[in-house]
């Protein structure tokens, strides 16, 4: 049962349980494990119940090992060979090269590389020729029984290259010049100008790419950056691999995958490992480690690529915002974006047919669906928030809140729905560990809503609305919602399906927003239950909202309290290319999804 929970598909007979002792006597953990039967007989007294059991691997005299090719255009995905106590890295290389169709005399120029894909950074280790493979696997299993499934072995040609490391450093103050960033890093980390230079600057995001021509200096900077703060903000460091974009076939359109491991409970973390095994692990980025920018920089010279975002609507908005900010740096400025929904509402994922939420589908079938998806356009909207002068009660002076701009993909709410979102957000900030499932999150939303049933703030008296420069009289409402997609509040149809001669039929690419009012929490609940629709108020491409007092506002699920002033909503952001899941079911991806050979190689074919 534990092996299943950890997604380990190996034979349970190859593992055993070992009691984790309560006392400081941890010597047992260094021995071969203790079975449950042995523990009950004396190694773990009955009156000393262990806090936990540890799964340990049993020693093995031989193993079946998958070896992958480290080059493009090979007819098989991997070959399986048997390794024993006599097998070394060199003997494995010599055995598998003919199976990959490499009938070369100089086999010494190939090496075996171990790639670990489970950590925040993909780790590559070149194995020494005389490295015993069975001992290597045993060491990995002793570290963690899961680590074997997260480790791959590649045969690749040795490349004699000059030392060069690309190091991403984020968390810096935005808006500086390349020289200012160079001086700042020299002051914070004592960078050596002779071997370190700033190769790329992303000023809006406060990030740079360092070109380091000394491995020792690169390692020092990487370790130091993780413990360094600049202007009170901790830095982020990430080593970036080289992408050989000139060697990609002309019709190749690789997939750039972003995973938010904080979304969907533990599913995000498992998907991160699964996609790193199915794809080149360097195609898969963990968003909590530097955000989307490192991925877009890595793919900046790739002529054509697509994007898969694994997360909620907020995560999708994060990636789309980063795409817009880096578009001018990309050889493919308009990649199409697919969604694997891991959030609570997942309204954009629903509209694009990716579903209400990920429920454990085979990750390979997800990739097949992305391959078969249809490209569609979607409007994005710019919201300018320009607050009036506000009185400071502390020193009795007048302060001005600077204008700010936010982007909207799904909807913008003012009033009661934003207030509920704000309460939910604050509850999650206080106890983030409890918000690990969609079911629990929706339960909290319901509880917050019930507390607001008798709440009334007469929103229509506190705001003014102009549509296309024309004043619009508002009915008696508690919430005003601008919707770009036909899904709101976890799949509800707020606009409704009834025909109305006053308005055009809504589309996600028509350059128009629909404006809807709700009268309170009960009305919102009826909409989500499919019993009613919202109150249709307007449709247009330019809106000006005047807030007469501080009011809760939310954009795509991100809430805050907006000071009195103006909100201007317009379609100035460019349309984005999204991928909508095809209606037909994807083709079955059974055993043929991972072509392999155990004897002879298949003819050379197209790369995956």
N, C-alpha and C positions, 0 to 999 in steps of 0.2 A: 504493500500500500504506500509506503514512504517513497519507494522508487518511482511509482506512478506519479505521486505528487510532485516529484522533482523532475519529471519528464525524462527519466532514465529508462531506456527500453531494453537494457541488457538482462541476461539470465539472473534471476535472484539467487541462484545457487552459487554465484561467484562473489556474493557479499555476505557479511555477517553483522550482527549487532554487538555493540560494546557499550557497557554502562559508563556513563560519565559520573565519576565519583563526586560525592558531596564535599569531601575534605580536600585539603591541598595536595593530597597524594595523587599526582597526575601521571605516575609511572606507568599505569596501566595503558595509557593512551599511546605509549611508545612501543608496547608489546603487540604481538599479533592479537587480534580482537578476541573478545569474550562472547560466546553465544549466549542467548537468553537462558538456555538450559543450564550452562555452566554458572551463570550469574546467580541462578536460583539455588544452586547447590553450595555456594559458599563464597564465590569471588565478590558477590555483592549481597551482604546480609539482608535478610528480609526486613529487619527493623531499620535499615538504612536505604530507603527507597531512592533511586537515582533521580536527579532533576531531569535528565534526558538520556536518550540512547544515541550513540554515534554509529552511523553506517560506515563500515570499513570494508575495503576490498581484500579478497583472499589472494595470496600469491598465485601466479600462473606460470606454467612452463612454456606456453606459446600463446600468441594472440593473432587475430586477423586485423590487419591495419589497412586503412584506405590511404592511398597516395594520390595527390592531385597534381596536374601539370601546371607549371607556373608560366604558361605562355598562351597566346591566342591561337585559334584555328586548330583545335585538336578534336579528333572524332569521338572521344570518350570524356566523360566528366571526371572519372577516377578509375584506378585499378585497385584490386584487393590482393594483398599478398600475406603470406604467413611468416611471422617473425618468431624467432626462438632465441635461446641464450647465445647463439653464435652470430646473430644478425647484428650488423653495424650500419651506421648511416651510409657508408660507402658501398657496402654490399647491396643495400636496398636500392640505391641509385642505379647501380649496374643491372639489377634485376628488372626494374620497372621501365627503363628507357626504351628497350625494344617493344614493350607493350604499348607505349605511346607513339610508336612509329619513328622513334629517333634511333636510326641505325648508324650511329656515329662511332668512329674509332676513338676519338678523344673524349672518353666519358669523364675524365678528370675535371673537365671544365663545368660539370654540373654538380650541384650541392643540394643537400636536404635542409629544408627550412621548416621550423616549427612556428605556427601562428596561433596565438591564444586570442580568442575573440570575446571573452566574457568580461573583461575589465573595462574601465572608462576609456582606456586607450588600447587599441589593437597592438599586441606585442609580437615582434618577429625575432626569432633566434636562429642563427645559422649553426647547425650541429656539426661538431668536429667529425672527421671521417671515421675515427675509431670509436665513436660514441655507441655503446651497446643500446639498441633500441628497446629491448625488453626491460632493461633497468630504467631507461628513461620513462617508459610508460608506468612502471611501478612507482617511481618517484611522483609522477603526476597524480596517480590514484591515491597515494598516501597523503598528498596535499589536500585533495578534494576528489571524491568519486564523480562529481559533476564535471570536473575540469576536462576529463577525457573527451566528453561529448562536445566541449567548447574549444577543442584544440584540433587543428588540421596540420597535415604534413604535406608540403609542396616540394616538388623537384623543380629547380630553376637553374638557369645558366648563370654562372658567376660573371658578374660585371665589375670590372675594375674602374671605379669612378672616383673622382676627387671628393674629399669630404665636403658635404653640403647638406645642411639641415634647414628646412623651412619651419619656423616656430611662430605660431599664432599667439599673440598676447592681447587679451581683451580686458575690459574694466578700466581703461584709461579715460581721462577727461575728454569729452568730445570737442570737436571744433578747432583742434590745434594743427599747426603746419608740420610737415615731415621733420624739419629741423627741431621744432619744439618737442615732438615725441622722442626724437633721438636723444636730446638733452635730458628729458625727463627720465628716460630709462637708464641713461648713464648715471644720473644722480641716485636713482632708486636701487639699481642693481649692479652698478660699476661695470657696464658693458665695455668690452674691448673693441675700440674702433677698428683695429687692424683686421679683425675677423668677423665683426658683426656690423651689418648695415640694415637699414629699413628699406625693404623692397616694395611694399605696398602699404598704403595708408587708407583706412576707412574712417574718415574723420567723423561722419555722422554717428557711427556706432562706437567711437572711442576705441578703435582696435588697429593694430598694425601687424604686418608679417615681417619677421626678422629673417634675414639670410645669414646663416652662421656657417663659416667654413672651417670649423674645428669641432670635432665631436665632443671633446671634453668641455669646451665652453658652452656648447648647446645643452649638454646635460646639466651643467651648473646653473645656467639661466632657467632651464625648465623647472628644476627643483626649487630654485630660489623664488621664482615668480609665484609659485603656489603658496608661499608663506609671506608674500609682500602685499602691502596695501598702498595705494596712491590716493591722496586726498580723502582718506577714510574708506576707500572702496577696495576690496580684495581683487587682485589680478587673476585672470584665467590664462592658463598656458596649455597649448595643444601642439604636438608635433604633427606636421602634415606630410603625407607621402607625396611622391611625384606621380603625376598622371601622364602616361605616354600617349597623349591625345593624337599625335601624328601617326601612331600605329593602329588607330581604330579604323575598322572598315568603313567605307563611305555611307553605308546604310545602317550603321550602328547607332542606336539611341538608348544609351544606358540609363539606369534608374538611380536617382539620388534619393535616399531614404532618410527621413528624419523621424526619430522616435522620442516621445516624451515619456520617460519611465514613470513619472508621477501620475500619469493618466491611467485609468482602468485598473486600479489596484496593482497587482503584481503582473498583469498581462503585458504592460509596456516593457518591463524588464525581460520577460520571456521572449517577446517579439524581437527585441533588440538582438538577442543571441540567435534566434531562428533565422532572421534575415541576414545576419553576418555569416551564417553557415551556408545559406542558399546563394548568396551573392558574394562578390569580392567584399571582404569585411570593411575595406576602406570606403565603400559606397554608403555605409550605414553610420549615421551620426546620432549621438545622444544629445538631445537639446539642452539638458541641464549642464552640459560641459561646453560652454562657449556659445550656445544658441545656434541659429541657422547659418551665421556668417562663415564659419570655417568650411562648411559643405559647399556653399556657393562659390567661395574662393577656389576650392579645390577643383570645381567643375568649370571654372571661368573660361578655360580655353577649349572645352569640349564643344564641338560645333552643334550638336543636337542631343538633348537629354530631356528626361521627364522627372517629376518629383512625386514621391509618395510621403504623405504626412500622417503619422500615427499618433493621434491625440484628439482632444476635444476641439470645439469651434474656436476657443481662445488660442489653442496651439496653431490651428490653421491660419488664423489672423496674424499671429506672430511671424509665421513663415512667409506669408504673402507680403507683409510689411517689409521684411528683410529683402525679399525678392525685388520689390519696387525700389528700395534704396540702393541695391547693388546692380540693377538692370544694366546700367551703362558700362559696367565692367565685364559683362558676360558676352561671349561669342554667340550664345543662344539666349537672347534677351527675353524671350517669351516661352519658357518651358511650360508644358501642361502639367497640372497638379491634380493628383488623386488623393483620396482620403481613406484612411482606415480608422473609423470613429471609435475613440476610447473615452470620450467625455460623458457628461450627464445628459445634456440635451441633444447634442449632435444634430442640430437642425439642418446645417449645410450638408452633412453626410446623408441625411434622409432625402433632401431635395435631389441630390446627385446619385441617388439609388444605392449608396454604399451601406445603408441600413441604419437601424436605431442604435447600434452599438456592437462592438466585437464580442462574439460569444464562443471563441475558441476554434474558429475555422482553420483549416490547414493553411499555414502561411504560403505554401507553394500555390494553392488555388487562388490566394489573394493576388499573387504576382501574375497569374494567368488572367485574372479579371482586369488587372491594370493594363495588360497587353491588349485586351479586347475592348477596352473602354472607348467611348466616343468623346471627341473633343468638343467642348461648348465654351461660349463666352459668358462672363458674368460681370455685371457692373460693380464698381467699388466707389464708395462715396467719401468725400472729405468733409469733416466737421470742424469749423473754426469756432473756438470757445473764447469769447471776448468779454471778460467780466467788467462790470462797472467799478468805479472807485468804492472801496470798502473802508469802513471806519475801524480803526484799531482801538479796542477798548483799553489796552494796557497803557499806552502813552498818549492817547487822545490825538492821534494824527491820522491823516488820510493816506492809505496805501493803495497801490494799483497792482492788481494781479495780472501778470503778463499774459497775452493771448497764447493759446496753444492749439495745435492741430492734431486730430486723431482720425484714423481711417475706419470706415465701417464696411463690413461685408454682408451681415445678416439683417440686423435691426438696431434701432436706437429707441430706448424707452425713457420717458420723462414722467415722474410721479410714482404711482403705487407699485408698478412692476419693478421699477428701479429700486424702490425702497425694500421690497422683498429680496431682491438680488443682493442689496447691500447688507441686509441682516444675515443672509446665508453666507456671504463672503466673510463677514466678521466672525461668525461662528466657526467657519473652517480655519480661519487664521488662528483662533484661540486653541483649537484641538484638531490639528491636521490629520493626526493618526486615525481619527474616527471616520474620515471621509474617503474611504477606499473602495466604495461600491456605488453603482448608479442607484440601486434600490435604497440604500441608506440616504444618499444625497437627496433623492426625491422625497423621502419621508421627512427630512428636515425642512424642505421647501413647503410641504403641506402644513407642518407644525407652525412655521413662521407665518404662513398665510392665515391660519385660523386665529392667530393673535391679532391680525390686522382687520378682521371682519367688520368690527364696529368703527374702524378708523375712517375719518373723513377730513380732507383738507381743501375740498372745492378747488381742484387744480385749474379749472377753466377761468377762475377769477384771479389766478396768480400768474398766468402766462398770456402772451399775445402771439398769434400765428399769422405769418404772411406767406402766401404761396404764389410764386411768379410775380412778386411785387404787389399782390392783391391781399388785403386784409380778409381773413376768414373768421367768421363768428363760430365760436366753439360751443357745443352743447354742454350740459352738466356732466362732467366726467372727472375721474380721479387719476386717469393715466392716459398719456398720449404716446402713440407708438408709430415709428416710421419703419416700414418693412420693405426689404429688398428681395426676400425670398419667400415662397409660400409655405413656410413652416416656422412656427414660433412656440416657445414654451414646451419643448420636447415633442414636436410634431403636430401641434394644433394649427388649424387653418383660420387665422385671425381675420383675413379679408372675406372669406366665404366664397362659395362657388356660384351664387346667384348672379344672373346677368343684370347689369345696371347701365342704362344708356348714358349716364353721366361720365362714366369712366371706361378706359380701355382695359382689356383683359391683361392682368399682370404677367410679366415675364422677367426673368433674371437678367436679361440683356437689352431691355428696351429703353434704358436711360431714364426711367421713371421710378419714383418711390411712391408707395401707398401709405396714406396717413389714416390711422385708426384710433378710436377712443374706446376706453373701457370705464365702466361706472364704479368698479370696485373689485374686491377680492372674489365675491360671489360670481360676478360676471366673468372674471378670468377663469374661475373654476368651470363655469358652464361652457366657455369656449374650449377649454382643454378636454372637456368631456364630450365635445361634439354636439352640444345641445343648442348653442348659439354662435353667432359670429360677433365680431367687434362692430362698432359704429363707424361706418365709412364716412370720412371727413373730406379728404382731398387726394389728389394725385398730381405729381409734378416733378420738376428737375431742379428747382431752386426754392429753398425754404429759409425763412428767418424767424426764429423763435426768440421772444423777449421774456426773460425770467424776471419777475418783479420781486422775488425773494429767493433765498437759498432753497434749492430743490434737488432731490435725488435724481441722478441721471445714470443710465447704463448704456454702454455700447458693446454689443456682442458679448454680453455677460460680464463685462468689467464695470463695476459700479463705483460711483463717488457722489459727493454732494457738491453741486455746482453753485458758485456764488451768483448773485443777481447780475444780469447782463444779457448779452446776445449769444445765440447759437445760429450759425449759418451753415446749412447743409447743401452741398452742391456736388454735381457729378464731374468733378475736375480730375479725379483719379482715373488712370487708364483702365480699360477692361482687362480682366485677367483670363487666361486660358485654363479652364478646368477640365477634368476628365469625369464623365458620367458613366457609371457602370452600365454595360449593355444589358438589354432586357433578357436576351437568351441566356440560358445557363452556360457557364464556362465548360469547356470540354473536360472530361474526366482526366485527372492527373495521377493515375495510380502508380504502378511500379515503374512505368516507363519514364517517369519524370527525371530520373537521375541515371542516365546511361552509364553502364560500367562494363568492364571486361576483366576476366580472370585469366585468359589465355592469350588471345591474339587481338591486336588493335583493329578498330573499325576504320573505314576510309576517312580521310580528313574532311571535316565539314565546317559549317559556320560556327562561330563562337556563340556561347549562350549570352 
